[in-house]
Amino acid sequence: MSIPLPASAASAASAASAAEREAAVAASAEAIRLHRAHNILIESGAERVVDRLARRDRPAPATPPELWAWTFVVKDMIDVAGLRTTRGSVLYGSEEAVTTAPCVEVLERAGALLVGKANQHEFAWGVTSQNPHWGDVGNPRHAHLTSGGSSGGTAAAIAAGIARFGLGTDTGGSVRIPAACCGVVGLRPRAGAVPGEGVAPLAPMFDVVGPMAGSVADCARVWRVLTGEAAAPPRSLSGLVVGVADGCAQAGRFADLGAEVREITLPREILAPYWTIMGAQARRTHEATYPRNAAAYSEGVRRKLDGAAGIGHREYRGAVDELSALRAGFMADMSGVDLVIAPTLGGPAPRVGCDEAAIRGEVGRITATVSALGLPALAIGDLQIVGRGETDVLRAGLCWEAAGEAIPAPR
C-alpha cells in the first residue's frame, strides 16, 4: 500500500517533474536548430515542435511514469494523430493521421514526449536514407557517412540529441544498419512482438517495429514499456555459449565476460528465398500506386519494384517452403548455442554520395540474413547480438555495456 505524499511534497514533486519536462523540450528544440541542415525530421522547425508539444501537454504528476520527459521520435511509417505519415514519399501525407499507432500510444502514456516524425529512406526500402523528396538524412557523428537506412532519421535524431530514443521499422536491417552508422543502439524484435497496427507495410512477413536509443539500458527500458518484458543485466556471461559469425571483432571481449565462444556460420543461402518473398510482398504493398504513379517514385525504388515484377505464385510458394526449411536447419545448427554475435554491417558503412544500388547487398547481407531467420537481434553500433528471445539479446547487451565497452564504430 502506497502512502500519499503530503500536499506540499506532492506539489514540489510535481513542479520538479514539470521542470524536467520543460528542460527536455528545450534541449530537443536546441538540437533541432543545431542540426537543421541534416534533414532529420519530416516536420521542420524547432518552434513548430515546441508548439505541438505544448498542445499535447498534461499536468505533471507527483510520481512520474517510467518514461517521463524522455523525448522520442518515430519513423514516418508510423501514424500519429494530427501529423502526416509520408512514408518518405510525396504520394502520401496530404492529410493528417486520425489515429495514433498503439506502439506510440503506450509510450506517451508512460510519459514520453513525441518530438516528431523522423525522415527515412523512401518507403523504408534502402540502406542509406538518401531521400530525393525530403532531403538526405545527415549523420551527426560521422559526416562522411550516410545515416544508414531505412530508419536513418530515427538514428540521427538520437545521435544529434534531438530525442533520447525512437521507434524505427526493420524489414532487412532498417533499425540495425542506421544504429551502426550513427553509433547508437537498435533492437529488431521478432515479428508481432510489437503491435503493427498503424504502421505502413513494406513486406509484412518480415516487417517489425523496434526501439532505438543511445544506450542498451535505455533501449531495454523502452522495450519494457512496449511489451512488459524486463531484461535484468547479468553480472557475467558465464555459462553461455556464443557463436561467432563473420569474424566478429568482439569475440575476445565476450570470452572475457565469461562466455564460451565458438565459430558458427550464418546461412547465406537463405537470402535467395528471402529476397523473392520480400520483393513479391513489396510489389503487392504498392500495387495500388505502382506502376500507375511511377513518376512519383524515386529511381532507386522503381528499380527495386521492377526487379520484383513477374514473381508468380509457384515461385513465391517455393521460396516460402525453402525459407522454412533453411530456418529449421539453422536452428538445428544453433543447438547448444545461446547467442550469435556478428558485425551489424556486412561491409564498409555507406558513404555520402554513394550509389545505394551498388552497396546495399553487401551492407545489408548480415542483417537481412538475420531477418530471414526470424530471430531477434540487438545492434550496438557495428556489433550485432542474435538470440532466441528479445530479453536474451538485451541481457547480453546490458552485460557488455556494464563492462564499460564502447559502442563499436562503423567501418
N, C-alpha and C positions, 0 to 999 in steps of 0.2 A: 504494500500500500504506500503510495507516494504522499509525502507531506507537503501541502501547498506552501509556497513562499509567502512571507509577509508582503503586504501590498507595496511597501517601499522597495523591498528587494526585487519583487516581480517587475516593478516599474523600471528599476535600474537595469535589470537583465534585459528587458525589452528595448530600452534605449541603447544598450551596448549592441544588441542584435541589429537594430536599425542602423547604427553607425557602421557596423561591419559590412552590411549590405551596401550602404552608400559608398564605402571605400572600394568595394569590389567593382561597382558600376563605374566609378571614376577611373580606376586603374584600367578597366576594359576600354573605356572611351579614349583614354590617352594612348593605349596601344593601337587602337584603330587609327587614330590620327598619325601615329608614327609610321605605320605600315600601310598607309592608304595606297601606295603605289604597287602593292603586292597582289591586288585583286582577290583578297581572301574571302570577303563576304559578297554575296549577291546584292544585298541591301547595302548601299554605300552611305557614308556619313555618320560620324560619331553622334551628332546631335539627334539624328533620327532614332538611333539605337537607344539613347538615353530617354528620349521622349516616350518611346514604346515601352521601355521597362517601367517607366513611371505609371503608364496606363495599366500595366499588369500588376501594379504594386498591391501589397496587402499588409495588414498590421504585423509588426514584429512580435513574435511570441516570446513568452518568458523562458520557455525551453525550446531552443531552436531545433528543427528537424535535422536529419542526418546530412543533408547537402545544403544547409542554409548558407546563402551568399556565395555558393560555388557557381561561377559563371560557366555557361556552356554554349556550344553551337551545334547545329545539326546539319548534316549534308542536305543539299537541296533536292534530294529524292524523297524527303520525309515531310509529311504535311504538318503544318502548324496553323491553327485557325487565325485568320486575319493576315496571313503572309502568303505570298505566292510560292508555288512549287514549280520551278522552271525545268528541273531535271538537267540543268546546264545547257538548255536548248532555247531557241526562240519560238519553238512550236507550242510551248506550254507556259503557264504563268500569267496569262492575260487576266485571270480572275484570282482573287484570294481564296485560299482553302477555307472551307466552312467548319471543318472539324480538325482536331489535333490527334495525331497518331498516339495510341496508348503508350508506346515506349517513351514518348516525350511527356505525356501527362504524369506518369509515375515519377519522373524526375522533378517536375515542377511541384508536385505535391510534397516532395521531400525537401523543398526549399530552394532548389536550384534556379538560377536566373538565366533565362534564354536570351543570349546576346543577339543571335540572328541566324540566317541561313548561310551555310558555307558553300563557296564556289567549288567546282569539281570538273572532272573530265566529262564531256558531253555524254549524256545518257548513262553515265557510270561505266563507260566502256573504254578504258585506256589506262596506261601506266604513268602518265606524265602530268595530267591536269592542265595541259595546253588546251585552251578553250578560245576559239575564234569569236564567240559571241559575247562572253563576259570577261575576257582577258585571261591570259595565262596566269596561274597561281604562282606567285614567287615563293622562294624558300627562305624564310627569315634567318636560318642558321648557316646555310651553305649557298651563297649567292650564285655559284657556278652550276648548281644542280637545280633540276625541276623539283617541285614539291612531291612528286610521285603521284600515282593515281590508282583508283579514281577519286578517293576521298582526300585529295590534296588540300583543299581549303580547310577541312577539319584539322588535319595535322598541322598546317601552317598557323592556324588560329591559336593552337596550344603552344607551339614553339614561339610565337610572337607575344604571348601573354595576353591576347585578346580574350581567351577563355581558359578556364582551368581544365576543362575536359570537353568531350564532344561525342557525338554519335556519327559513325560512318556506316556505309554498307560495303559488303565484301562478297564478291562472286568468285573471283580468281586471285584475289590478293589486294583488293582495293582498300582495306584497312591497314594491312601489314606493310605493303610497299611504301605508302606515304609515311608510316611510322618510322621505317628505316631511313628514308630520305631526309626527314626533318628531325630525326633524333628524339622521337617520343615513343610511347607505348601504345599498342593496339591489340585488341582481342578479337579473333574470329571465333564465335561460338558455333556449336552445331546448329543445323537447320532447325528452326522452330523454337529454339531456346529463348529468343526474344520475339514477342509478337510482331508480325509483319504487316498488320493492318495499317493502312495509311502510308505505306511505303511503296513508291513506284517500283515495278519489277524490271529486271533485265532478263535473267534466266532463272525462273523460280525454283528449279531443283537445287540450285547452288547459292541463291541469294540469302544473305543473312544480315542482320543489324548487329553492330558491335561497338563497344565503348572504346574511346581513345583518351589518353591522359598523359601528363608529364612524368608520371611515375607508376610503377606497378601497384603501389599502395593505393593511389587514387583510383586506378583502374579497377582494382578489386573492390573498393568501396562502392563505386558506381555499379559494378556488377551485382553487389549485394542488394542495392536498392532496386535494380531492374528485375531481379529474379528471386531474392530472398536467400540466395546461396552464399554463405560466408566461407572465406578462404583464410584460415589462420596460418601465419608463417611458421614453418618448421624450423628448428634450430640448425638442422643439417639435412643433407640428402642421404644420410646413411641408410642403407637397406634398399635403396632404389637402384635399378639398372637403367642406364641411359644409353640409348642407341645414338651413335654419332654418324650423321649423314653429310655428304658433300664436303668433307674435310673441315667441319665446323671448328673455327679457331678457338672456341671457348671450352673445348673438351677437357683440357687440363684443369681449368678452374672448377668444372663440375666434379672432377675427381677430387680436387682439394676440399670440396664441400661434402665429401663422403660418398658420392655415388660411384657405383661400378660402371665403367664406360666400356662400350664395345661398338664395333662398327656395324652399321646397318645400311641397306641400300633402299632408297625410295623407288617405287615402281614407275619409271619414266613412261613405260608403255601405256599407262593409264591416261596419259594426256590425249591420245588419239580419240578414244570414245568420249572423253570429257569435252573436247572442242566440238565434236559432232553434236552432242546434246546441247551444249551451250549455244552454238550457232543456230540450231533449229529452234530453240526456245526464244532466242532473241528475235529471230525473224517473226515468230508468232506474236511476240510482245509488240512489235512495230507494224504489224500487218495493216492496221487502220490508217497509218500515216506514211508508210513506205512501201512501194516507191512513189505513191501519189504525190507526196510532198518532198521528194528527194532533194530539191533545190535548197530546202531549209536545213538540210543535214550537212555537217562538215564532210570534207572529202574522206577523212580517216574513218568515220563511222559508216559512210556509204560503202567504202571498200570492204569493211567487215561484213556488212549486211549482204552485199553482193556475193562475197565469198561463201556465205552460208546458204545461198539460193540453191534450190534443187535437192535438198536433203529430204528424201522420201520416208514414208512410214517404215519400210523394211530396214533401211539403213539406220534410222533412229532407234528402232526396237533392238536391232543388233548391237548398237552402241550401248544401250541401257543394260542389256544382258552381259556384255563384255565388262562394263564398268562394275557391275555387281560381282562378277567372278574375280576381278582383279582386287577389289576391296577385300573380299573374303580371303584371298591368297595372302595379301599383305598382313591382315590381322593374324593369320596363322604364323607368318614370319615374325610378327611382333610378340608372339607368345613368350612370356618371361621378360619382356622389356616394358618398363613402366612409362618411359618418356623417350622422345626422339628430339635431338637438337640438330639444327641445320642453320645455315645462313638464311636470312629473310630474302635477300636479293640473289637471283641466280647469276648475276654478273655485275659490272660496274653500274652505279646509280645513274639514271638518265640525266644527261647534261642539258643545260638551257640551249634551245635551238635544235635539239636532236630530231631525227625523223622517228616518230613514235612507232611507225610500222616496222622499221628496221631493227628496233631494240626490244620490243615488248615481249617477244618469245623468250629471249634469254633472261631479261629482267624478272619475268613472272613465272619462270619454269618451276621453281620450288614451291612458291605459294599456290600456283594452280594445281600442282600435284597433291598438295595437302587438301585443297578444296575438293578435288576429285575423290579423295579418300573419305571425305565427310567427317574429318576429325577436327576437334578444336585446336587452335594454335594461338600462342601469345607471341607477338613481336615486340622485343625490347630492342629498339633500333634494328641493327642488322643481325640480331640473334633471334631465332625462331624456336620456341619450345612447343612441341606437339605431344598430345596425350589422348587419353580416352575420355576425359571429362574436363570441363572448364576449371573446376576448383583444383584439379591436379596440376594444370599448367600454371595457374595463378599462384599456387603454393610454392612451386619451384621458382617462379619468378620473384616472389617475395623473399625467398631464402637468398637468391642471387643478389637482390637489391640490399638486403640487410647486411650482407657481407661487404658492402661498400663498393660493389662493382659499378663501373660507369656504363652508360648506355653505349653499346658498340656503334661506332661511327660508320657511315656508308663508305663503300669503296669508291 
